[in-house]
Structures are given as C-alpha cells and as structure tokens.
Amino acid sequence: MEKMHNAHYFSLSSQGNIYTVTILRLANNTNKLLVASLRREIIYFEYLQGPTGILIPSTKEVSFTYLPKGAEIISMDAFNKSETANDFVIGITIIKSLSSKRHH
C-alpha cells in the first residue's frame, strides 16, 4: 500500500454513475477520460507531462451542441473511428421528464 498515491480529483455539479464515464483511446495509444454529471456537465480529463517529467492533471469542460435544458445524462460512450487520427464518435443518452417539458 505504500506505493499508492492520491493522483487527482475534481468536483462535478451533480452526481454521475458508472455509465457516465468513458475512455477516449487516441491514435497515439494514449487514453483520455470523459466524465459526465447528470446535469449535462461533461469534463475531459488528462495528465500532461511537465518540463521536469512530473505528470500534471488537467481538466476541461467540453460543450456539446444539443443537450436540451432540463435533460439528464444517464450514459455516455465513445470510440475512435480511425487508427491513424483522432476521429471520435461520442454517444450520449439523456432523459427528460414530462414535467420539465411542460415548464420549458
């Protein structure tokens, strides 16, 4: 256990679940992580190598064109269509209750 270290954490605006986390497999054989919260917040997570070789955690919010107001993300998946470039397909499953449709 002495070799384990706390790597990094970041907070989301609301909870997610195991289905709102997916790996982006890049063409250069590295992996990045996409994490979504129920409230339509999607975070891109990666480690960048600093000038001294130390890994630096980095997060960035990613915007998607159509995630309707009042909808919740319940799952997400992604894959790279290419072996030589980064050409991702990202699928997002949402739900929207009838009560939120009436108010918007």
Biopython code that builds the backbone (N, CA, C, O; Angstrom):
import numpy as np
from Bio.PDB.StructureBuilder import StructureBuilder

atoms = [
    (1, "MET", "N", (0.803, -1.200, 0.000)),
    (1, "MET", "CA", (0.000, 0.000, 0.000)),
    (1, "MET", "C", (0.848, 1.265, 0.000)),
    (1, "MET", "O", (0.340, 2.327, -0.362)),
    (2, "GLU", "N", (2.108, 1.197, 0.388)),
    (2, "GLU", "CA", (2.907, 2.415, 0.443)),
    (2, "GLU", "C", (3.196, 2.996, -0.937)),
    (2, "GLU", "O", (3.645, 4.139, -1.027)),
    (3, "LYS", "N", (2.956, 2.250, -2.016)),
    (3, "LYS", "CA", (3.203, 2.758, -3.363)),
    (3, "LYS", "C", (2.001, 3.494, -3.946)),
    (3, "LYS", "O", (2.103, 4.072, -5.029)),
    (4, "MET", "N", (0.871, 3.484, -3.254)),
    (4, "MET", "CA", (-0.318, 4.167, -3.758)),
    (4, "MET", "C", (-0.250, 5.650, -3.419)),
    (4, "MET", "O", (0.168, 6.035, -2.327)),
    (5, "HIS", "N", (-0.664, 6.463, -4.364)),
    (5, "HIS", "CA", (-0.673, 7.913, -4.179)),
    (5, "HIS", "C", (-2.020, 8.462, -4.619)),
    (5, "HIS", "O", (-2.669, 7.899, -5.500)),
    (6, "ASN", "N", (-2.439, 9.560, -4.005)),
    (6, "ASN", "CA", (-3.636, 10.255, -4.443)),
    (6, "ASN", "C", (-3.274, 11.015, -5.705)),
    (6, "ASN", "O", (-2.480, 11.954, -5.653)),
    (7, "ALA", "N", (-3.835, 10.631, -6.826)),
    (7, "ALA", "CA", (-3.458, 11.229, -8.099)),
    (7, "ALA", "C", (-4.137, 12.581, -8.319)),
    (7, "ALA", "O", (-3.460, 13.592, -8.506)),
    (8, "HIS", "N", (-5.450, 12.601, -8.297)),
    (8, "HIS", "CA", (-6.158, 13.833, -8.609)),
    (8, "HIS", "C", (-7.650, 13.613, -8.405)),
    (8, "HIS", "O", (-8.139, 12.492, -8.544)),
    (9, "TYR", "N", (-8.351, 14.647, -8.085)),
    (9, "TYR", "CA", (-9.806, 14.583, -8.047)),
    (9, "TYR", "C", (-10.346, 15.912, -8.539)),
    (9, "TYR", "O", (-9.658, 16.931, -8.482)),
    (10, "PHE", "N", (-11.569, 15.897, -9.017)),
    (10, "PHE", "CA", (-12.240, 17.122, -9.414)),
    (10, "PHE", "C", (-13.720, 16.969, -9.093)),
    (10, "PHE", "O", (-14.255, 15.861, -9.103)),
    (11, "SER", "N", (-14.374, 18.084, -8.810)),
    (11, "SER", "CA", (-15.785, 18.013, -8.431)),
    (11, "SER", "C", (-16.668, 18.275, -9.646)),
    (11, "SER", "O", (-16.289, 18.998, -10.568)),
    (12, "LEU", "N", (-17.841, 17.675, -9.624)),
    (12, "LEU", "CA", (-18.846, 17.879, -10.659)),
    (12, "LEU", "C", (-20.029, 18.624, -10.055)),
    (12, "LEU", "O", (-20.192, 18.652, -8.835)),
    (13, "SER", "N", (-20.850, 19.224, -10.901)),
    (13, "SER", "CA", (-22.007, 19.981, -10.414)),
    (13, "SER", "C", (-23.083, 19.078, -9.828)),
    (13, "SER", "O", (-23.905, 19.526, -9.029)),
    (14, "SER", "N", (-23.083, 17.819, -10.219)),
    (14, "SER", "CA", (-24.020, 16.840, -9.671)),
    (14, "SER", "C", (-23.411, 15.461, -9.847)),
    (14, "SER", "O", (-22.342, 15.314, -10.441)),
    (15, "GLN", "N", (-24.090, 14.464, -9.332)),
    (15, "GLN", "CA", (-23.552, 13.110, -9.405)),
    (15, "GLN", "C", (-23.611, 12.559, -10.819)),
    (15, "GLN", "O", (-24.345, 13.062, -11.670)),
    (16, "GLY", "N", (-22.830, 11.523, -11.051)),
    (16, "GLY", "CA", (-22.888, 10.733, -12.269)),
    (16, "GLY", "C", (-23.031, 9.284, -11.855)),
    (16, "GLY", "O", (-23.457, 8.993, -10.737)),
    (17, "ASN", "N", (-22.681, 8.381, -12.740)),
    (17, "ASN", "CA", (-22.701, 6.961, -12.403)),
    (17, "ASN", "C", (-21.644, 6.250, -13.241)),
    (17, "ASN", "O", (-20.908, 6.900, -13.983)),
    (18, "ILE", "N", (-21.561, 4.950, -13.135)),
    (18, "ILE", "CA", (-20.521, 4.229, -13.873)),
    (18, "ILE", "C", (-20.737, 4.302, -15.377)),
    (18, "ILE", "O", (-19.807, 4.055, -16.144)),
    (19, "TYR", "N", (-21.939, 4.635, -15.810)),
    (19, "TYR", "CA", (-22.234, 4.725, -17.238)),
    (19, "TYR", "C", (-21.949, 6.109, -17.812)),
    (19, "TYR", "O", (-22.044, 6.302, -19.024)),
    (20, "THR", "N", (-21.599, 7.077, -16.960)),
    (20, "THR", "CA", (-21.285, 8.420, -17.454)),
    (20, "THR", "C", (-19.784, 8.678, -17.464)),
    (20, "THR", "O", (-19.342, 9.827, -17.439)),
    (21, "VAL", "N", (-19.010, 7.609, -17.500)),
    (21, "VAL", "CA", (-17.551, 7.691, -17.613)),
    (21, "VAL", "C", (-17.140, 6.856, -18.819)),
    (21, "VAL", "O", (-17.563, 5.707, -18.951)),
    (22, "THR", "N", (-16.319, 7.422, -19.697)),
    (22, "THR", "CA", (-15.847, 6.660, -20.852)),
    (22, "THR", "C", (-14.412, 7.051, -21.192)),
    (22, "THR", "O", (-13.971, 8.160, -20.890)),
    (23, "ILE", "N", (-13.706, 6.143, -21.811)),
    (23, "ILE", "CA", (-12.308, 6.356, -22.201)),
    (23, "ILE", "C", (-12.246, 6.759, -23.664)),
    (23, "ILE", "O", (-12.904, 6.153, -24.510)),
    (24, "LEU", "N", (-11.452, 7.786, -23.961)),
    (24, "LEU", "CA", (-11.137, 8.146, -25.342)),
    (24, "LEU", "C", (-9.780, 7.529, -25.670)),
    (24, "LEU", "O", (-8.770, 7.911, -25.078)),
    (25, "ARG", "N", (-9.746, 6.602, -26.583)),
    (25, "ARG", "CA", (-8.493, 5.963, -26.990)),
    (25, "ARG", "C", (-7.952, 6.706, -28.207)),
    (25, "ARG", "O", (-8.514, 6.622, -29.298)),
    (26, "LEU", "N", (-6.863, 7.430, -28.008)),
    (26, "LEU", "CA", (-6.290, 8.233, -29.071)),
    (26, "LEU", "C", (-5.458, 7.382, -30.020)),
    (26, "LEU", "O", (-5.044, 6.274, -29.679)),
    (27, "ALA", "N", (-5.218, 7.914, -31.211)),
    (27, "ALA", "CA", (-4.466, 7.189, -32.241)),
    (27, "ALA", "C", (-3.023, 6.926, -31.812)),
    (27, "ALA", "O", (-2.405, 5.978, -32.297)),
    (28, "ASN", "N", (-2.477, 7.742, -30.917)),
    (28, "ASN", "CA", (-1.089, 7.554, -30.465)),
    (28, "ASN", "C", (-0.992, 6.603, -29.269)),
    (28, "ASN", "O", (0.016, 6.588, -28.563)),
    (29, "ASN", "N", (-2.046, 5.808, -29.046)),
    (29, "ASN", "CA", (-2.106, 4.800, -27.977)),
    (29, "ASN", "C", (-2.131, 5.378, -26.564)),
    (29, "ASN", "O", (-1.744, 4.695, -25.616)),
    (30, "THR", "N", (-2.574, 6.614, -26.408)),
    (30, "THR", "CA", (-2.797, 7.172, -25.079)),
    (30, "THR", "C", (-4.301, 7.225, -24.830)),
    (30, "THR", "O", (-5.100, 7.164, -25.764)),
    (31, "ASN", "N", (-4.666, 7.337, -23.582)),
    (31, "ASN", "CA", (-6.076, 7.376, -23.200)),
    (31, "ASN", "C", (-6.397, 8.670, -22.476)),
    (31, "ASN", "O", (-5.590, 9.170, -21.692)),
    (32, "LYS", "N", (-7.558, 9.201, -22.736)),
    (32, "LYS", "CA", (-8.110, 10.347, -22.020)),
    (32, "LYS", "C", (-9.441, 9.894, -21.437)),
    (32, "LYS", "O", (-9.968, 8.853, -21.827)),
    (33, "LEU", "N", (-9.977, 10.658, -20.519)),
    (33, "LEU", "CA", (-11.202, 10.266, -19.836)),
    (33, "LEU", "C", (-12.265, 11.346, -20.007)),
    (33, "LEU", "O", (-11.983, 12.534, -19.851)),
    (34, "LEU", "N", (-13.485, 10.929, -20.327)),
    (34, "LEU", "CA", (-14.637, 11.827, -20.335)),
    (34, "LEU", "C", (-15.543, 11.419, -19.184)),
    (34, "LEU", "O", (-15.870, 10.243, -19.029)),
    (35, "VAL", "N", (-15.949, 12.397, -18.376)),
    (35, "VAL", "CA", (-16.820, 12.150, -17.230)),
    (35, "VAL", "C", (-17.993, 13.124, -17.324)),
    (35, "VAL", "O", (-17.797, 14.325, -17.510)),
    (36, "ALA", "N", (-19.207, 12.601, -17.195)),
    (36, "ALA", "CA", (-20.401, 13.449, -17.274)),
    (36, "ALA", "C", (-21.158, 13.412, -15.955)),
    (36, "ALA", "O", (-21.170, 12.401, -15.252)),
    (37, "SER", "N", (-21.788, 14.532, -15.638)),
    (37, "SER", "CA", (-22.695, 14.574, -14.490)),
    (37, "SER", "C", (-24.123, 14.520, -15.018)),
    (37, "SER", "O", (-24.358, 14.707, -16.212)),
    (38, "LEU", "N", (-25.065, 14.265, -14.134)),
    (38, "LEU", "CA", (-26.469, 14.220, -14.549)),
    (38, "LEU", "C", (-26.946, 15.554, -15.108)),
    (38, "LEU", "O", (-27.871, 15.583, -15.919)),
    (39, "ARG", "N", (-26.341, 16.644, -14.695)),
    (39, "ARG", "CA", (-26.782, 17.985, -15.105)),
    (39, "ARG", "C", (-26.086, 18.501, -16.360)),
    (39, "ARG", "O", (-25.893, 19.707, -16.507)),
    (40, "ARG", "N", (-25.718, 17.622, -17.245)),
    (40, "ARG", "CA", (-25.198, 17.960, -18.576)),
    (40, "ARG", "C", (-23.794, 18.566, -18.574)),
    (40, "ARG", "O", (-23.393, 19.174, -19.567)),
    (41, "GLU", "N", (-23.061, 18.420, -17.511)),
    (41, "GLU", "CA", (-21.674, 18.885, -17.469)),
    (41, "GLU", "C", (-20.779, 17.716, -17.897)),
    (41, "GLU", "O", (-20.862, 16.628, -17.329)),
    (42, "ILE", "N", (-19.921, 17.947, -18.905)),
    (42, "ILE", "CA", (-19.015, 16.904, -19.381)),
    (42, "ILE", "C", (-17.585, 17.422, -19.255)),
    (42, "ILE", "O", (-17.252, 18.485, -19.779)),
    (43, "ILE", "N", (-16.747, 16.661, -18.555)),
    (43, "ILE", "CA", (-15.368, 17.052, -18.272)),
    (43, "ILE", "C", (-14.412, 16.112, -18.996)),
    (43, "ILE", "O", (-14.580, 14.893, -18.977)),
    (44, "TYR", "N", (-13.398, 16.709, -19.641)),
    (44, "TYR", "CA", (-12.318, 15.987, -20.306)),
    (44, "TYR", "C", (-11.149, 15.966, -19.324)),
    (44, "TYR", "O", (-10.740, 17.022, -18.841)),
    (45, "PHE", "N", (-10.611, 14.808, -19.024)),
    (45, "PHE", "CA", (-9.557, 14.667, -18.026)),
    (45, "PHE", "C", (-8.331, 14.022, -18.658)),
    (45, "PHE", "O", (-8.440, 13.018, -19.362)),
    (46, "GLU", "N", (-7.167, 14.605, -18.402)),
    (46, "GLU", "CA", (-5.919, 14.033, -18.904)),
    (46, "GLU", "C", (-4.766, 14.436, -17.994)),
    (46, "GLU", "O", (-4.880, 15.352, -17.179)),
    (47, "TYR", "N", (-3.677, 13.743, -18.152)),
    (47, "TYR", "CA", (-2.426, 14.121, -17.491)),
    (47, "TYR", "C", (-1.479, 14.668, -18.543)),
    (47, "TYR", "O", (-1.293, 14.058, -19.595)),
    (48, "LEU", "N", (-0.878, 15.821, -18.258)),
    (48, "LEU", "CA", (0.121, 16.418, -19.136)),
    (48, "LEU", "C", (1.475, 16.291, -18.461)),
    (48, "LEU", "O", (1.580, 16.413, -17.240)),
    (49, "GLN", "N", (2.508, 16.046, -19.249)),
    (49, "GLN", "CA", (3.845, 15.920, -18.677)),
    (49, "GLN", "C", (4.493, 17.292, -18.604)),
    (49, "GLN", "O", (4.641, 17.978, -19.615)),
    (50, "GLY", "N", (4.879, 17.685, -17.392)),
    (50, "GLY", "CA", (5.519, 18.970, -17.177)),
    (50, "GLY", "C", (6.968, 18.957, -17.631)),
    (50, "GLY", "O", (7.479, 17.906, -18.018)),
    (51, "PRO", "N", (7.643, 20.102, -17.593)),
    (51, "PRO", "CA", (9.027, 20.197, -18.073)),
    (51, "PRO", "C", (10.013, 19.325, -17.293)),
    (51, "PRO", "O", (11.056, 18.946, -17.826)),
    (52, "THR", "N", (9.694, 19.007, -16.047)),
    (52, "THR", "CA", (10.594, 18.165, -15.248)),
    (52, "THR", "C", (10.192, 16.694, -15.292)),
    (52, "THR", "O", (10.787, 15.862, -14.606)),
    (53, "GLY", "N", (9.177, 16.374, -16.105)),
    (53, "GLY", "CA", (8.729, 14.992, -16.215)),
    (53, "GLY", "C", (7.602, 14.624, -15.278)),
    (53, "GLY", "O", (7.075, 13.513, -15.345)),
    (54, "ILE", "N", (7.224, 15.542, -14.402)),
    (54, "ILE", "CA", (6.132, 15.283, -13.463)),
    (54, "ILE", "C", (4.803, 15.363, -14.209)),
    (54, "ILE", "O", (4.612, 16.241, -15.050)),
    (55, "LEU", "N", (3.888, 14.449, -13.901)),
    (55, "LEU", "CA", (2.568, 14.466, -14.521)),
    (55, "LEU", "C", (1.679, 15.497, -13.831)),
    (55, "LEU", "O", (1.585, 15.538, -12.604)),
    (56, "ILE", "N", (1.034, 16.320, -14.638)),
    (56, "ILE", "CA", (0.173, 17.381, -14.130)),
    (56, "ILE", "C", (-1.261, 17.088, -14.573)),
    (56, "ILE", "O", (-1.519, 17.003, -15.774)),
    (57, "PRO", "N", (-2.200, 16.930, -13.636)),
    (57, "PRO", "CA", (-3.588, 16.668, -14.027)),
    (57, "PRO", "C", (-4.220, 17.903, -14.661)),
    (57, "PRO", "O", (-3.967, 19.031, -14.239)),
    (58, "SER", "N", (-5.038, 17.675, -15.670)),
    (58, "SER", "CA", (-5.694, 18.765, -16.376)),
    (58, "SER", "C", (-7.147, 18.390, -16.650)),
    (58, "SER", "O", (-7.433, 17.272, -17.080)),
    (59, "THR", "N", (-8.059, 19.322, -16.402)),
    (59, "THR", "CA", (-9.470, 19.104, -16.702)),
    (59, "THR", "C", (-9.989, 20.269, -17.537)),
    (59, "THR", "O", (-9.519, 21.401, -17.420)),
    (60, "LYS", "N", (-10.966, 19.962, -18.378)),
    (60, "LYS", "CA", (-11.563, 20.993, -19.223)),
    (60, "LYS", "C", (-13.014, 20.611, -19.476)),
    (60, "LYS", "O", (-13.304, 19.456, -19.786)),
    (61, "GLU", "N", (-13.929, 21.568, -19.347)),
    (61, "GLU", "CA", (-15.329, 21.281, -19.657)),
    (61, "GLU", "C", (-15.510, 21.272, -21.168)),
    (61, "GLU", "O", (-14.989, 22.138, -21.872)),
    (62, "VAL", "N", (-16.253, 20.284, -21.658)),
    (62, "VAL", "CA", (-16.493, 20.121, -23.086)),
    (62, "VAL", "C", (-17.953, 20.461, -23.368)),
    (62, "VAL", "O", (-18.849, 20.004, -22.659)),
    (63, "SER", "N", (-18.191, 21.264, -24.404)),
    (63, "SER", "CA", (-19.559, 21.625, -24.778)),
    (63, "SER", "C", (-20.038, 20.753, -25.927)),
    (63, "SER", "O", (-19.287, 20.477, -26.863)),
    (64, "PHE", "N", (-21.282, 20.323, -25.852)),
    (64, "PHE", "CA", (-21.911, 19.589, -26.939)),
    (64, "PHE", "C", (-23.061, 20.433, -27.473)),
    (64, "PHE", "O", (-23.725, 21.135, -26.710)),
    (65, "THR", "N", (-23.296, 20.368, -28.761)),
    (65, "THR", "CA", (-24.262, 21.230, -29.426)),
    (65, "THR", "C", (-25.674, 21.080, -28.893)),
    (65, "THR", "O", (-26.320, 22.081, -28.585)),
    (66, "TYR", "N", (-26.164, 19.873, -28.777)),
    (66, "TYR", "CA", (-27.568, 19.702, -28.409)),
    (66, "TYR", "C", (-27.724, 18.804, -27.194)),
    (66, "TYR", "O", (-27.804, 17.581, -27.306)),
    (67, "LEU", "N", (-27.765, 19.430, -26.048)),
    (67, "LEU", "CA", (-28.177, 18.763, -24.811)),
    (67, "LEU", "C", (-29.284, 19.646, -24.241)),
    (67, "LEU", "O", (-28.997, 20.683, -23.644)),
    (68, "PRO", "N", (-30.547, 19.247, -24.417)),
    (68, "PRO", "CA", (-31.664, 20.129, -24.068)),
    (68, "PRO", "C", (-31.711, 20.499, -22.587)),
    (68, "PRO", "O", (-31.303, 19.729, -21.717)),
    (69, "LYS", "N", (-32.217, 21.688, -22.334)),
    (69, "LYS", "CA", (-32.376, 22.173, -20.965)),
    (69, "LYS", "C", (-33.331, 21.252, -20.219)),
    (69, "LYS", "O", (-34.370, 20.865, -20.753)),
    (70, "GLY", "N", (-32.985, 20.904, -19.000)),
    (70, "GLY", "CA", (-33.826, 20.034, -18.192)),
    (70, "GLY", "C", (-33.558, 18.551, -18.382)),
    (70, "GLY", "O", (-34.112, 17.725, -17.656)),
    (71, "ALA", "N", (-32.714, 18.202, -19.351)),
    (71, "ALA", "CA", (-32.388, 16.787, -19.585)),
    (71, "ALA", "C", (-31.267, 16.358, -18.648)),
    (71, "ALA", "O", (-30.481, 17.186, -18.186)),
    (72, "GLU", "N", (-31.198, 15.059, -18.371)),
    (72, "GLU", "CA", (-30.120, 14.493, -17.558)),
    (72, "GLU", "C", (-29.367, 13.467, -18.384)),
    (72, "GLU", "O", (-29.973, 12.686, -19.118)),
    (73, "ILE", "N", (-28.045, 13.466, -18.264)),
    (73, "ILE", "CA", (-27.219, 12.466, -18.940)),
    (73, "ILE", "C", (-27.243, 11.199, -18.096)),
    (73, "ILE", "O", (-26.920, 11.231, -16.909)),
    (74, "ILE", "N", (-27.626, 10.080, -18.713)),
    (74, "ILE", "CA", (-27.647, 8.821, -17.967)),
    (74, "ILE", "C", (-26.580, 7.845, -18.447)),
    (74, "ILE", "O", (-26.246, 6.901, -17.730)),
    (75, "SER", "N", (-26.037, 8.056, -19.652)),
    (75, "SER", "CA", (-24.921, 7.218, -20.094)),
    (75, "SER", "C", (-24.179, 7.912, -21.226)),
    (75, "SER", "O", (-24.694, 8.825, -21.871)),
    (76, "MET", "N", (-22.949, 7.446, -21.446)),
    (76, "MET", "CA", (-22.100, 8.022, -22.478)),
    (76, "MET", "C", (-21.100, 6.958, -22.909)),
    (76, "MET", "O", (-20.629, 6.172, -22.088)),
    (77, "ASP", "N", (-20.779, 6.935, -24.200)),
    (77, "ASP", "CA", (-19.772, 6.009, -24.712)),
    (77, "ASP", "C", (-19.047, 6.694, -25.857)),
    (77, "ASP", "O", (-19.571, 7.638, -26.448)),
    (78, "ALA", "N", (-17.856, 6.231, -26.172)),
    (78, "ALA", "CA", (-17.075, 6.841, -27.249)),
    (78, "ALA", "C", (-16.162, 5.808, -27.881)),
    (78, "ALA", "O", (-15.728, 4.856, -27.232)),
    (79, "PHE", "N", (-15.877, 6.016, -29.166)),
    (79, "PHE", "CA", (-14.863, 5.206, -29.834)),
    (79, "PHE", "C", (-14.206, 6.041, -30.920)),
    (79, "PHE", "O", (-14.776, 7.018, -31.406)),
    (80, "ASN", "N", (-13.006, 5.640, -31.288)),
    (80, "ASN", "CA", (-12.234, 6.306, -32.324)),
    (80, "ASN", "C", (-12.453, 5.551, -33.629)),
    (80, "ASN", "O", (-12.164, 4.357, -33.705)),
    (81, "LYS", "N", (-12.960, 6.228, -34.657)),
    (81, "LYS", "CA", (-13.231, 5.593, -35.949)),
    (81, "LYS", "C", (-11.962, 5.303, -36.736)),
    (81, "LYS", "O", (-11.993, 4.517, -37.683)),
    (82, "SER", "N", (-10.855, 5.920, -36.365)),
    (82, "SER", "CA", (-9.624, 5.812, -37.142)),
    (82, "SER", "C", (-8.496, 5.223, -36.300)),
    (82, "SER", "O", (-8.454, 5.410, -35.084)),
    (83, "GLU", "N", (-7.593, 4.519, -36.949)),
    (83, "GLU", "CA", (-6.392, 4.024, -36.265)),
    (83, "GLU", "C", (-5.228, 4.994, -36.396)),
    (83, "GLU", "O", (-4.239, 4.873, -35.673)),
    (84, "THR", "N", (-5.332, 5.963, -37.316)),
    (84, "THR", "CA", (-4.218, 6.877, -37.573)),
    (84, "THR", "C", (-4.513, 8.324, -37.179)),
    (84, "THR", "O", (-3.606, 9.156, -37.184)),
    (85, "ALA", "N", (-5.753, 8.636, -36.843)),
    (85, "ALA", "CA", (-6.129, 10.001, -36.463)),
    (85, "ALA", "C", (-7.131, 9.930, -35.311)),
    (85, "ALA", "O", (-7.628, 8.856, -34.970)),
    (86, "ASN", "N", (-7.413, 11.067, -34.731)),
    (86, "ASN", "CA", (-8.406, 11.142, -33.656)),
    (86, "ASN", "C", (-9.738, 11.597, -34.247)),
    (86, "ASN", "O", (-9.989, 12.793, -34.393)),
    (87, "ASP", "N", (-10.577, 10.639, -34.581)),
    (87, "ASP", "CA", (-11.876, 10.885, -35.201)),
    (87, "ASP", "C", (-12.929, 10.171, -34.353)),
    (87, "ASP", "O", (-13.298, 9.030, -34.630)),
    (88, "PHE", "N", (-13.403, 10.860, -33.318)),
    (88, "PHE", "CA", (-14.240, 10.232, -32.301)),
    (88, "PHE", "C", (-15.724, 10.272, -32.629)),
    (88, "PHE", "O", (-16.225, 11.216, -33.242)),
    (89, "VAL", "N", (-16.401, 9.235, -32.209)),
    (89, "VAL", "CA", (-17.859, 9.196, -32.169)),
    (89, "VAL", "C", (-18.215, 9.107, -30.691)),
    (89, "VAL", "O", (-17.772, 8.197, -29.989)),
    (90, "ILE", "N", (-19.013, 10.055, -30.227)),
    (90, "ILE", "CA", (-19.412, 10.082, -28.822)),
    (90, "ILE", "C", (-20.929, 10.004, -28.771)),
    (90, "ILE", "O", (-21.627, 10.839, -29.347)),
    (91, "GLY", "N", (-21.425, 9.002, -28.082)),
    (91, "GLY", "CA", (-22.864, 8.830, -27.921)),
    (91, "GLY", "C", (-23.272, 9.175, -26.505)),
    (91, "GLY", "O", (-22.650, 8.727, -25.541)),
    (92, "ILE", "N", (-24.321, 9.974, -26.383)),
    (92, "ILE", "CA", (-24.809, 10.404, -25.073)),
    (92, "ILE", "C", (-26.291, 10.059, -24.978)),
    (92, "ILE", "O", (-27.075, 10.423, -25.854)),
    (93, "THR", "N", (-26.672, 9.360, -23.919)),
    (93, "THR", "CA", (-28.071, 9.026, -23.673)),
    (93, "THR", "C", (-28.612, 9.980, -22.618)),
    (93, "THR", "O", (-28.021, 10.144, -21.551)),
    (94, "ILE", "N", (-29.749, 10.609, -22.929)),
    (94, "ILE", "CA", (-30.356, 11.559, -21.995)),
    (94, "ILE", "C", (-31.794, 11.134, -21.694)),
    (94, "ILE", "O", (-32.413, 10.381, -22.447)),
    (95, "ILE", "N", (-32.299, 11.636, -20.582)),
    (95, "ILE", "CA", (-33.726, 11.511, -20.273)),
    (95, "ILE", "C", (-34.234, 12.901, -19.932)),
    (95, "ILE", "O", (-33.490, 13.755, -19.449)),
    (96, "LYS", "N", (-35.494, 13.105, -20.191)),
    (96, "LYS", "CA", (-36.127, 14.373, -19.843)),
    (96, "LYS", "C", (-37.526, 14.053, -19.358)),
    (96, "LYS", "O", (-38.311, 13.440, -20.081)),
    (97, "SER", "N", (-37.839, 14.461, -18.151)),
    (97, "SER", "CA", (-39.148, 14.136, -17.579)),
    (97, "SER", "C", (-40.242, 14.966, -18.240)),
    (97, "SER", "O", (-39.975, 16.039, -18.783)),
    (98, "LEU", "N", (-41.451, 14.473, -18.192)),
    (98, "LEU", "CA", (-42.588, 15.193, -18.767)),
    (98, "LEU", "C", (-42.817, 16.521, -18.065)),
    (98, "LEU", "O", (-43.213, 17.492, -18.710)),
    (99, "SER", "N", (-42.578, 16.589, -16.763)),
    (99, "SER", "CA", (-42.785, 17.841, -16.029)),
    (99, "SER", "C", (-41.805, 18.912, -16.483)),
    (99, "SER", "O", (-42.172, 20.086, -16.529)),
    (100, "SER", "N", (-40.572, 18.549, -16.820)),
    (100, "SER", "CA", (-39.615, 19.553, -17.295)),
    (100, "SER", "C", (-39.968, 20.014, -18.700)),
    (100, "SER", "O", (-39.649, 21.147, -19.061)),
    (101, "LYS", "N", (-40.621, 19.171, -19.514)),
    (101, "LYS", "CA", (-41.051, 19.576, -20.856)),
    (101, "LYS", "C", (-42.182, 20.598, -20.771)),
    (101, "LYS", "O", (-42.244, 21.516, -21.589)),
    (102, "ARG", "N", (-43.069, 20.452, -19.802)),
    (102, "ARG", "CA", (-44.203, 21.373, -19.660)),
    (102, "ARG", "C", (-43.751, 22.762, -19.233)),
    (102, "ARG", "O", (-44.385, 23.752, -19.598)),
    (103, "HIS", "N", (-42.679, 22.855, -18.475)),
    (103, "HIS", "CA", (-42.235, 24.138, -17.929)),
    (103, "HIS", "C", (-41.293, 24.884, -18.866)),
    (103, "HIS", "O", (-40.981, 26.046, -18.608)),
    (104, "HIS", "N", (-40.825, 24.249, -19.958)),
    (104, "HIS", "CA", (-39.831, 24.917, -20.827)),
    (104, "HIS", "C", (-40.354, 25.076, -22.214)),
    (104, "HIS", "O", (-39.660, 25.613, -23.078)),
]
sb = StructureBuilder()
sb.init_structure("model")
sb.init_model(0)
sb.init_chain("A")
sb.init_seg("    ")
for serial, (resi, resn, name, xyz) in enumerate(atoms, 1):
    if name == "N":
        sb.init_residue(resn, " ", resi, " ")
    sb.init_atom(name, np.array(xyz, "f"), 0.0, 1.0, " ", f" {name:<3s}", serial, name[0])
structure = sb.get_structure()
